[in-house]
């Protein structure tokens, strides 16, 4: 059973689908001089533990994985798919060393923009401030949804929700990372998938 709270995120994702093409168009036209197209090979890093994140990343192609290492174990916290904006936000906003990693799971193409350049553009263009507010609001809602699912949903519910939302991407993500993201063991994930 899918919690009622998840219906809100569908609305946010739907709205995001309308905002992202406008943002991509702005990146490729009015902000062209501020962005860099970066190609990543599988396993390349955008951010490593101990580095300060200075960029926003707009995923054009491929999948990124966000994770931390605790007691030698990688803990996956997020995946970024095409049309997602990625960054280590704590490091970016506070300009402090990252405690996590952002790594390419597949070959990726991304736009990269310095946060300072984005802030400069945003100060001159009220529409960019609106886009930022919409994207931040959507991100916060998705984080609340994730917290809710970890505290109140069964492992099977979390897996089926992920499968429903990202069916075409899950085939490209190793089960170990999916299990880590869901907060379960690989064995538990195998049992859920077998049902």
PyMOL commands that set and color helices and strands:
alter all, ss='L'
color gray80, all
select helices_A, chain A and resi 5-28+32-34+89-94+115-124+126-152+155-165+167-170+175-182+186-194
alter helices_A, ss='H'
color red, helices_A
select strands_A, chain A and resi 35-40+45-47+55-61+64-70+73-80+85-86+101-104+108-114
alter strands_A, ss='S'
color yellow, strands_A
deselect
rebuild
show_as cartoon
